[in-house]
Amino acid sequence: METWVQVTDVSESVVSFRWTFRFDGDGAELTSDSKLLFRSREELADSLTAAGFAVDDVRDAPDRPGREFVFIARRPG
């Protein structure tokens, strides 16, 4: 099997991409289209709060400081 990914669109904070899978036996191809939404730290914290969580801390991801966040949140009570 052969696989590859192709970015199909970038629009503000949304990245669209397509994975293609080609099978060696018969040459059949399957595709999977996906989108990733990149939200700001503030947007994520607001979403957690709106869902009833209290945000206790926000840390940098160890392998991507400043580019990915780890939220420490809990449901009060």
PEPE-V170373 format. One line per field, one symbol per residue. phi: phi as a letter, one per 20 degrees, with the letter a starting at -180 (. if undefined). burial: I if it has 24 or more other ideal C-beta (glycine too) atoms within 12 Angstrom, else O. A space follows every 50 residues. Layout:
phi->???
burial->???
This chain:
phi->.dcbccfdacclddddbceccdefgcmfccccebcddedfgfffffffff enedeeaccfffebgndbddedcbegn
burial->OOOOOOOOOOOOOOOOOOOOOOOOOOOOOOOOOOOOOOOOOOOOOOOIOO OOOOIOOOOOOOOOOOOOIOIOOOOOO
